[in-house]
Structures are given as C-alpha cells and as structure tokens.
Amino acid sequence: MSAAHTAFAEARVADHSSTARSIERRFPLAEISLLAERESWRKEIFRPIYHIHKWWANRLGSVFRAIVLGAIGDGERDIWTGFYEKHNFFDKIVLDPFMGSGTTLGEAAKLGAKPIGCDINPISTFAVTQALTRVDIGELKRIFLAIESDVKKEISSYYTTLDPETGEQIAVLYYFWVKIVETSTGEVIPLFSSYIFSKNAYPQKKPAAKILCPQCWRINNGRYDAETLTCAHCHQPFNPQQGPVQGRYLTDKSGHTFAVKDVLPTNGRPPQHRLYALLALRANGEKIYLVPQAWDFTLLERAKEALQRLSLPLPTMPLRPGHNTNQARNYHYLYWRDFFNDRQLLCLGILLQRILQIPDQAMHDQFLCLFSTTLEFNNLFCSFKGEGTGAVRPLFSHHILKPERNVLENNVWGTPQSSGSFSRLFATKLLKAKQYLDEPFELSLDAEEENPKIVSSHIIASAPLNIRVTSSWQEFSTQPGCALVLNGDSAKLPIPDKVVDAVVTDPPYFDFIHYSELSDFFFAWLAPVLTKDYPFFTRLSSHHEGEVQNEQPAVFATNLTRVFRESCRVLKDDGLLVFSFHHSRPDGWAAIYQALRDSGFHVTAAYPVYAEMKGASPKSATKEPISVDVILVCKKSAFASRLQEEADASQKLKRVGIKLSKTDHFNIRAGLLLITASFSAMEPCQLKETLNRLKETTLLHIVS
C-alpha cells in the first residue's frame, strides 16, 4: 500500500497486549467511511450478492469487510494496509446471529474464513442460501430462456395497447392508477394531491411534466412547477399543484372537508382504483403517454375471467395485526392477495406455476428467489419514481406497508426498457449476484492526503467464492468450503462451546421496523411451495416467538441478552463480539448496554463509520437523519482490558466530507460512553440518566 493510504490519523490505544486484535487497536474510519458513502448510493451494484432479495437492514459490505478483517486479523497488522490484500483465514470461524441479508457471511467467506449465520426469519435464511449458492451461469441462462419461451407471450399479451397513430399493438410499460373514495354526499373523489403524475427525477434540469386534467381526465404537457394551466382538450383552467387531497384530508367540490380514513369503503374491502394513464413503448423505442381506451379495459376483463378460470398457486394468508401491518389493515388490506389486482395475480400465478416445474432443486430455488424479488415491484403499493431513473418505487422503499394513493402497475414480464420486471431483475439482480461469486471485487480508494476520493476502478481482493451451504454442524466442521446457514432462535445455536473466533453482527431495531410483519408479504407466496424442502416454511407466518424485536426497551434488552449470552458461550475466550448500532433515543443505547452487561461482555472500543446515505428512505423525511453507525467492539468481561480512548472521531469524518447531524454526534458520544460504563460497572439506570444529559447537551457541545 502507498503512503497515501495511511495518511489519515488512526484511533490509537494505550494497551498493546499481544492478545488484542486489530480492531481493538485502531479502525480506519475515514477511509472506510469514504468507501461506504460511495457504496451506499448503489449497493445492489457494488455488493450484488446481498441484494438478491429484499432485506430491511442491509449493511454495507466495505464496512463489514473491515470489521471482520479487524476482528480475526493479527493485532499487529493494520486493517487498512490489509484491506485490499487477499486473505485465507481458513482456520477462523465467524458467526452472525442476526444474519439478515448475509453481509457478514459473504465478507467472511471472501477473507477465507468459515462463516456461520443464523436468523429467526425464514425469508432471510432462504435468501442468504440462494445468494451464497454457486450455480452454472450458462445453465441459469438456458432455464431463463425456457421459461421465457413458455410464458412470455401469454403474460405479455395482457400488457399491450393500441398505438393511436397506427392502430398496431404495442407494449405497455406501466399503468397509472389512483385510489377513489365516495364521500357521504355521494361524490366520488380521486385521491390526488397533485395532478402532475409524471416528471423527471431531476426536474430542475428537465422541467417537462405530464399533467392530468381533473375535468376531462386527458393528459397535458406542462412544467413540474406550473401553478396555472388551461387544459388543451376541454379548455378548463386549473392549478396542477392542487389536488383534492392534502395530507390526511380531502375536500369535495362543495368545499366540505373529510378525513381520508373516514371515507374509506364500509364493505370491508380496500379502496377501488381508477385507471387514468398508460406509458407505452413503440417498436422504435419511443415512449408515449396515453389515455386508456376500450382495448385497455377489455384486457382487464380478460385477465379477471382467466384468473377465475385457472387454478394457480396464489397466496391465501391473512395479514396478522401488528405495528407495521395495521397501516395496511386500516385500509382494509386484510389478505396478502389484496395487495395485487387481478391482472397481477394472474400473471404472477402463471409465472410461479412455470417456475415450479423446474426439476433441478438448486435452479428451482434460484428462480423462486427471483420471483419473490419480482413481487416487490409488482403490486398495488408501488408508485412512480419519475423519468430518468428506475421508474418503479417498490413496496418497501419506505420500509413500511404504506398504501399508495397513486399506484403504478408494472409489466410483470417486462421489456428491455422496463424497471422491476421479472426479465430485467433476472439480468440486474440474479445474474449479477452469481457473477460476483466469480469475481468478488472492492471499490478502489485513491486516498491522497489533500483530496481523498473514490476512483472508478475495481480491485479483485478475494478468491472466487465456491461455497457449499449446509445446515449441519457436522458437515461444516469436517468439510472445507462450507457455510453454515441456520434458521431458528440464535439463543439456542447447535454449535459447541468456544469454537467461534469472532461474532460480527447488526442487531435489529427494537422500535421501528418489525421484520416478520413485512416479510410475511413474501412468506405468503413462498411458504406453500417450499414446505417440502425447507422445514422453517411450515410455520403459519414468518413470525417466531423468539424474535428479539419488541417495542419495550426492557423486553428488547432481555431478548437481546439471550442471544448475546449464547454468543458468549460459543465464542473463544479471546474472541470478539463486534456489532454496529445507532439509535436516536437514550433508551436504545441503555438497552444495548443492559444486554452486553448481563451477557458477560465489556465494550473495549467504539468507532463511528458512515452507514447510509441521508437521502435514503426512510431517512430523507427525518429532521436529524442518522448517517453513521457506531461499531462497538466487545470482549468477554474476564478477558477485557480497556483499550481505546477516541476523542476526535467526529473531526476525522468531517475532514473527509462526511456531514454529521446532531443525532450522529449523540451516537458517537454514546458509543464512547459505553466503554466507560463497562469498565466502571455503571448501573443501567445510571447510564440512561447520563445518556439523557448527553443528548440534551450535544447541541451545546457542537456549537461551542
């Protein structure tokens, strides 16, 4: 490595005992934060194996590569010096008890270590298994072409319209729908907040927009910021910015105001939708916006009739009440099949039926994983992101079950210009993930002292990943090249005592995203067709009584203690528990401290590192968005010594252009406080009081 790569000041420590690992001594937080910031913009491109399927807390591979390297590497070696080197830690075992999308497992395997992952959620276990499984890419393409030959024509026939100039059938990319409700006065109102339904993702550069006339429902050309417009068809003037709905309220033509929730259907069914526009694709590649005609409504009727006639593998599972599911249930989405219209159910059912005919088990499961990913982009909770970007804003873009008032219906099979369709996702997600196994690359950092930056080149810093996934400890412990991927309660691992060299993880949130409530969306489709091959799909839902998540901090701490205590049991005496954490509330940090204290761990180091771009949903709507995670390094209490006193981490991040919010500053200080609390045996209640004072004084500290 060049001298430029060591230009950043590191967190130095007082104790240089031989048992300390690299990450206990220092962490290259500036360099890794630069890599992480770039990776966060296109995670699915830079680490495709962790994005083969949706997960709700997908951590950055560059950060976890550095963590794993520091947790199992020689304490005398610098993490950054070895970051781009090829390693073979064949005698090291790394465990992630909350494996999620499998980031820890993939990064450990790239370093030559033996990974173990466990998750209580069936969707996680299934997705990680598919991500790490190597299959022949040529055979994968051959099977895709066979599926295409069998069902593309039938599915695509439901996504056509007539070109108004030639009368020829052309493909439809997207259909635009709006929810409609009826007030007590009998007026039917579309839930538009604005009549501008299509604009560019960068409207200041390209201000042209498509605007629906509220009088005649025809399409007009205009600007995204237009406040007055006269319809080119019916000549009625209107304000494109002013729809009948503002926030939670709507106004009828007489000026009466209603809460949207009070005008939802009383028949127990979800609100109806009205189709008002199409985006079609001519044979020459030109995109055109059209008003729906008789042909388009006839296709919908055909789809409805075919759905009633055919016997297809469709979901029957209800939504269970819950923190996240209640938002959809309040709109009368009571069954998971309610998230789809008849055409979507028909075409997804035809596609799934064909995938189930694949005889090879590995290929069968790869395509089922792809199908499940397709579901997220083809349902009534999707919306339009705009021209100039991936058009479909998928169901879980906000990590909640938010009923969309303006719905975008995608083309299930898709075209070369589609976004989020089965055919496009095959190329952009499944194939990319399999290719990454052959060439697992890293982003390259040009860390010049005065102007550190990411360069466009990639570095191959790992051998190809040829992993055999197993659920057997016996096979894992006796056969090389295995990854142990488990489903179940991580407080009860089928692993012997003191065999793991490092536990590296990212615990779940306790008060925001309830993973199993969201993952039931996928579980409802997958469980009926996978129960024979995966016992964990025999459950009634993806929920499990052993879940750590709980809205009560004390219960969350108790549940997390169970997992950390089990991690302590399987961890070698000189091993490390390292995990990322952030929380805006003091009781979140107090819960973490309680769990560590009660499970026998001391915090020996805490490093802030860039974790996610501020513009990501749901952060973009947050007043003080969190951009950094704090990496907490922990050791068994009987073997811990106080190693780190880091006082200028914030300055290091600022120096490389990482902007920190007040909440970021609070998290950085909270992490350092946990070190002091661990070694002074501070009581959890005392820590919480200190954290409360810390949060109150954070702004004053920053200003001063």
N, C-alpha and C positions, 0 to 999 in steps of 0.2 A: 504494500500500500504506500502511496506517496505521502510526503509530509503534510500535504494539504488536508488529507483525511483525518489528521489528528490535531487540526488547528483549533477545534472547539475545546474549551475548558471542560474538564470532567468533574463529576462529583467525587471528591477524594474522601478517604476514610482513615480513621486513626488506627484501626486494628488490621494488621496484615497477617493474621494467622493462616497457617497452611491449609486449614480446613475450609476457609472461605471460598465460595465460588465467585466467578467474575462479576455476576450481577450484584453481589453483596458489596463489592468494592466500588464499582462505578457503572454508569449506564450512559451510552451516547445519545442522550435525549434530544440534542439539537439535530444531529444527522438523521436519526430515526424519525423525528417529527417531520423533517423535510420530505423524506420518503413517504411517510404516512399521509401527509397532506396531498401529495400527488396521487397516491393510490386511492384515496377516498373519493376522488372525482369519478373514477371509472373502475370500481372494484371488480366488476364482472369481467373486465378485460385483463387486468393485471394479476388477478388470482381467480381464474375461472372455475377451479375445482370447488371452491366454497360457494359458488353461485349457481350450481346445477339445479338448485331448488330453493325456494324461499325459506329464509330464516330471519327472525326479528331482531337479532343482536349479533350481526355478522362483523366480527372483529378483523382488523387489518393484518394481513399476512406479514408485512415487513416488520411490524411491531412484535408479533409473536415469534418470528424467526429470531429476532434479537433476544427476546425473553428466554426462549428455550436454549439458545446458544449460551447465554449467560448463566442459566440455571444448571446446566450439566457440564459446561466447559471448565477447563483448568483455571483456577483462580488467578494464576499469573498471566493468563492471556487476556488481552484487551478485546472486548466484544466487537468494537468497530473494525479493528485490524483483521479479525477473522470473519467478518460478515459476508464477504464475497468469496471466501475460500470454500472449497469442497471439503466436507467432513464425513467421517464414518464412525459415529458413536454407537457401534453395533452392540456394545455391552451396557448401554444405558436404556432404562425404561422410563418413559414419560407418560403420566396419567392426566387425563382431563375428565373430571367427574360431571361437568356440565358441558358436554362437547358441542352442542348446538349444531353449527354448520360444519364442524370438523377442522377449524383452523389450526388448533394445537396439534392435532394428529398429522395433518399434512405437513406442517413445518417441522415437526419432529422427524417424520419419515424422510424429508428432504435432507436433514442433517445426519441421516443414517441411523437414528435411534429407533427403538421399538415402541410404537405408540399404543396406548390403551385409551379408549374413550367410552364413556357411558352417558346415556341420557335417559331420563324418565319418559320422554316424549317419543312415541313411535315414528312420527314424521322425521324427527332428527336422525334416529337410528337408520331408517330406511334410506334417507337422502345421503348420509355420510357413507353408507355401504356402497351406494351406486357411484358416488364421487371417487372413491378410492379404488374401485374395481377396474382393472385393466381389461379391455376387450379389443378385439381386432377391428381397427377403424374401417378397413375395407369391407368387412362383413357388416359392420354397422350401417355403412352407406348402402350396401346391397339390400338390406332389410328395409331401410327407409324407402328405397325406390320401389320395392314390392308393395309396401303399404300405399305409397303414392299411386301406383298402378291400380290398386283395388278400390280406393275410396276417394281420391282427389276429385274425380269427375262428379261423383254423386254429391259430395259436400259442397263443391264449388258451384253446383247448379242452383243452390239456394242463396248465392251471393252474386247475383247478376242484376243488371237493369238494362233499359233500352237507351241507346245514345239518341238524344233528341234531334241530332243533325242527320244521322244515317239510318236510324231505326235498328241498328245492329245490337246484339247482346254484348255488353262489356262487363268487366268485373267491378264489383263494389268493394272498396277498401273498408269503409266504415259507415255505419248508420248513426244518425244523431237523434236521440230521444229525449223527451222532457217528461218528468212526472206531472200529472194533473190531479187536482183535487176539486171537490164540489163544496161550496160554502152552504150555510143554512138558508141563504137567499136563493139557492139554485144555480148560482153562477159557477161555471167550470173555469178554473184558473190554472194556467201552466206555471210551474214553479221556476220561472226565470228571474234571476236577479239582474240580468243584463241581456239584451238582445244580440250582443256581439258573441257569436258562438264559435268563431274560428279566427285566430290571429297568429302571428308569428311568435315563436318563443323569445325573440328579441325584437319587440315591437318598435323600440326607438329607432332601430336600424331599418326595419321593414314594416312600416305602419299600416299596410293594407290589411283589411279585415273583411270577413263575411258577416252580414248583419241580417237578422230575420225581422220582417215587418210584423208587428203584433196585430195588424188589421187583416191583411190578406195572406199572411204566412208565406210570402215569397222571399227570395234571397236577394239582398242588395250588396253592392260593393261600397266600401267606405273605409274610414280610418278607425283604428282601435280606440282612439280618444275622442271620437266625434260625440258631441252632445246634442246636436240637432241634425236631422236627416229627413228628407221627403222621399217616401217610397217611390221607386222608379216604375212601379207597376200599378198601384192604386192611388198614388199621389197624396197619401196621408202623411202629415208631418208627425214626428215622434222623437223622443230622446232615447237613443240606443243604450245609454247607460242606466236607464231607469226601468227595471222590470217590476212586476207586481210584488216581488218578494225582496225584503231587506232583512237579513239575519233570520230570526225565528218568526218573523211576522209577514203577513201578506195583506195587500189592500185590493179590494174589488173595485169595479168601475164606479160604484156609488160613493167610494171613499171610506167604506167600512173596513176596519182592521181586524184581522183574526190571527191567532197564534196558529202556526202551521200544524202543530200537534193536535189542535182541536178540530181540524177539518180533514183528518185522515179518514179513510173508509171505516164504516162501522160494521162491516160484514166480516171482519177478522182477516181480510186479505190485504196484501201490500197494495200501495197506490198503483193506479194504472199509468201507462206511458203513452205518449203520442209521438209518432214518427214525424219529423219535420224536415229532415235534410239527409242527403247522401253525399259521400265523397267517392267518386267512381274513377276508374282508370281506363283510359282508351288504349287501344292496341299500340299506339305510337309512344306510350309512356306519359301522355298528358293527363293531369288530374283535373277533374271538373266537379263542381258542386251542383247538385240537382235537387229539385223539389220532388218528393215521392209521387209516383203516378200509380195507375191501376195495376200495372205489372208488379210493382213492389208489394202491394197489399195482397195480391194473388199468391205471391211466393210465401208470404207469411201464413196464409190459409193452407197452402200445400204442406208446409212444414208442420203445422198443427195437426193436420189429418194424418201425415206419415208418423208422427210421434205417437198418436193414439193407436195406430195400426201395428207398429213394430214392437217387439219385445227387446228392450235394450237395457244394458247394465247401468241403471241410473240410481242416484242416492235416494234413500228413504229416511235418513236420520234427522231427527229434530234438533233445533238449537236448544241447548240447555241454558237456563238462566245464569247470568254471570256479569261481571263487571264490564267486559267488552261486548258480550253478546246482547246485552239488554238494549244497547243503542239500536241494533237491527230489529230486535223483537218489538221495540216500541213502534216501529213502522210495520208491524205485523209480518215480518220475515220470520216465520216460525219453523220452517224446514229448510235444509240447505239447498234443496232443489228450487226453492223460491228465489234464489239468487240468480237464476237463469231464465231467459224467455224460452218459448217453445222451439224456436229455430236453434238456439244454442244447445238446448238439451238434446235435440235430435242429432245435430252434427257431432257433438261431443260423444254421444252414445254410440254413433256409427264408428267413430274413430277408436273408442275404447274397445268396442267389440272386435275390431280387426286386430288391435294390439294383443288382445288375449289369445289370439290364435298362433302367436309366435312360439314355436316349440322349444327353442333354446332358452333355458331359465335365465341365464345372465343377460341375454339380449332382451328377453321379455321384460325383465325388471328395469333395464336401462330405459326402454321406451315408456314404461309405466311412469317412471320418474319424469320423463319429458312431458308426458300427458298431464301429469299433476301440475307441472310448472305452467303449462298452457292454460289451465283453469284460471289462474290468477289474472290473466289478460283477457278472458272471455267470459264476462259475467255482467250483471246489471249494476255492479258497484264500480265499474270503470268509467273514466271520463277522458276528455280530450286535452292533451298537453299543448297542442298547437303545431303549426307548421314549423319546419326547420329543426325538428327533434324527433325522438321516438314518440309517435303520436299517442300511444295508449298510456294513460296514467292508471296503473293496475290497482286492484282491490286493496292491497296492503301498503300502498305508498305512504299512508299516514299511520300505519301500524295499528289501526283500529278498524272496526266494522262501521264505516261511515256511509249511510245511504246517500247515494248521489242523486241530486235533483236533475242534473243534466247528464244523461248517460250516453256513453259511446259503446256501440255494439261493434265488435271486431269481426273480421272474416276468419273463421276458425282454421281453415287450411292455409289461407294467405296467398299472397303474390310476392314477386321479388321486391316490391316496394312496401310491403306490409310491415307492421310492428306488432310483436307479441303474438304472432300466429304460430301454429304447430310447425310449419315448414321453416319459418325464419328462426324459431327458437332451436330447432334441430341444428342449424348451422352456427348460430351465435352462442349457444349455451352448451349443448351436449357435445358437439364435435370439438369445440374449443377446450372443454374440460378434459377430454380424452387426449387431445394433442399436448396439453400442459403436462400430462403424466410423462410424455416422451421428452419434453424439454421444459423443465421447471425453471423459469427464469426469474431474475430480480431486476427491479428498476435500477438504473445506474445513477449515482450521485456524483456530480462534479463539485466537491466541497472546497472550492477556493476560499481563501481566508476572507477576502473582501466581498465576494459575490457568490455565495453558495447557491447551487441550482441543480435541478434535475435535468439530465440530458436524455435524449430520445433513445439512446441505445439500451439494449437489454444485456444482462450478463447471465450466462448459464453457470450457476454456482452450486448445482446439485446434480447427482447422477439421476438417470431416468428412474421413475418410481414404478417398481414392479411388485406391488403389494398383494398379498393374499389375505383377504378379510376372513376372520374367524370369530366365533363366539365361545370358543373353547380355550380355557387357560392351559390345558394340557398341550394342545397343538401350538398355541402361542409360545409357550415356554420351551418347547423342544424343537420347533421348526424355524428356520431363518426366514426372514422376509414376510412376517405376519404382522397384521394389525388386529388387535383385539377390540372389537366393536360390540358393545353391550347395550341392551335395553333393560331398564329397571331402576330401582332405587339405589342411588350411589352411596347411601348409608349402609348398604349391605352388598359389598362387592365380593365376587367369587375369586378373590386374589389372596395369596398367603401374606403373612406379616412381613414387613420390612424388605420388600423386593423392588420398590419403586424408587428411582433416583430423584425425580422431580415431579411435583404436581403443579401443572400450569393450567389456569382456567380463567373463566369470566363468569362469575355468579349471576343469576338472573336478577332483574329488578324485583322489588317486593311490592311496589305500589302503582305500577303504570300499565305495563304490557303483560297480560296473562296469556302465556304462550298456548296453553292447551285449548283455551276458548277459541283462539284464532286458528290453530292447526286443525281443529275439527272440520274446517272447510275442506281441507284435503283428505282428512281421515274418512269423511263420509263417502268419498268416491273410492278410495284405495282399500279400505278395510274389507269390504265384501269380496274383493277379488284377490286378496293377499293372505287371507287367514290360513290357508293350507300351507303356505311356505314360511310365514313369519308369525309365530305364536303371539307376539305382542299386538297383532292386529285383531285378536279375538275379543278384545275389550269392547265395551259399549261405546266408548269415546276415547279420545287421546288423553283425557284426564286420569290422574293417578293420585291416590290418597297421600303418597309420599312426596308430592310436589313441595319444593322449598318456598315458592311464592306465597305470600299472604299479606293482606293489606295492613295487618297489625305488626308493627316493628318487633314487638316482643316475640310473637309467634314466628315471624320470619327468622329472627336470631336463633330461636330454638331449633327450627328446621335446618337452618344452615349449619348449626353446631353438629348435628348428626352426621352431615356429610364431611365436614372438616375433621371430626373425630375419627371417622373411618379413613380419611386421607392420612391422618397421623399414624394410624395403625399400619397401613401398607407402605408408608414412607420409611426409607432408611433413616437411621439416626442422624446422619449428616446431610440428609436431603433437604430440599427447599419446597415450600409451598409459595408459589408466586401467582398473583392474580391481579386483574385490572378492575378498577372500581371508580365510580363517581356518583355523587348524589348531591342535590342542592339543599337537602334538609339535614340538620344535625342528627335527627333520629336514625337516618340511614347509616351514617358513619358509626353511631353508637351501637347499632345492631351488628355491624360488621365486627367491631371491637369485642362485643359480648361473645360472638361466635368464636372468634380466634382465642380469646382468653379461656373460654370454657372447654375448648377442644385441645388445649395444650400447646398453643403457638405464641411466639413473640414476633413482633414486627421489627425487622432489623434495617430496613431501608425503604424509602418511598420516592418514586421518581414520576414526575408528570411527563406525559408524552401525548402528542397530537392523536386524537382518536376519530374524529368525524368532522366533515365539513359543516359549517354553520347553516348552509343553505339546504341541508338535507331535511326532509320531512321525518319526524315532526318538529325538528329544531327551528325551522325558519320562522315559526309563529311564536317562538318563545322570546320573552323580553330579554333574558340574560342567558343565551344558549351556551351549553357546555361544549367546549372544543377539545378538552384534554381528559384523558383517563389518568388516574394515579396508579402506577404499578407498585403494589405492596409486596415486599419480599419478606417471607416469614420462615422461621426455623422452630424446630421443637424447643420448647422452653428450656429444657435441661441442657441443651447444647447451643443455646443462642448467646452471642455476645453483641454488645451494642457497637455497630459498625459505622453508621453513617450520620453525619451532621451536614445536611444540604441546605444552604441558606439562599442561594441565588439562582434557583432553577427557573424562576419566572423571567429573570433577565436573560438567561440563555435562550429561552424560547422567543422572547421578544427580539433578540438580536438577529434571529433568522426569519423574522417576519410573521411569527405566529401571534395573532391578536387574541388576547385573553379577556374574558368577561369577568365581572365581579364574582360570578359563581365559580369560574375557573380558579381565581385567586383563593377563594374559600376552600376549594377541593385540594389545592396544593398544600395549603397550611394544615388542613385537616389530616392529610396523609402523614405529614411530619409529626403532628401531634400524637398520632397513634404509636410512633416509635417511643416517644417519651412516656406515654401512658403504659405501654407494655413493660418497660423496664422499671417504672416506679410503682407497678402494681396498682394503678389507679382504678377505682371502682367505676363501673359503667355509668352510674348516675352522676358521678363527679365529672366524667368525661363529657357527658351530654351537656352539663352546665357550662363547661369550658368551651364546647363547640358552639353553644348558643351565643356566648360572649364573643367568640371568634367571628361568627357570622355577622354580628352587629357591628363589629369594629373593622371588618375587612375593607369597607369603602374608605373609612378614615385613614387606614394604613396606606391604601393605594394613593389617596390624594396627597398625604404627607410625603 
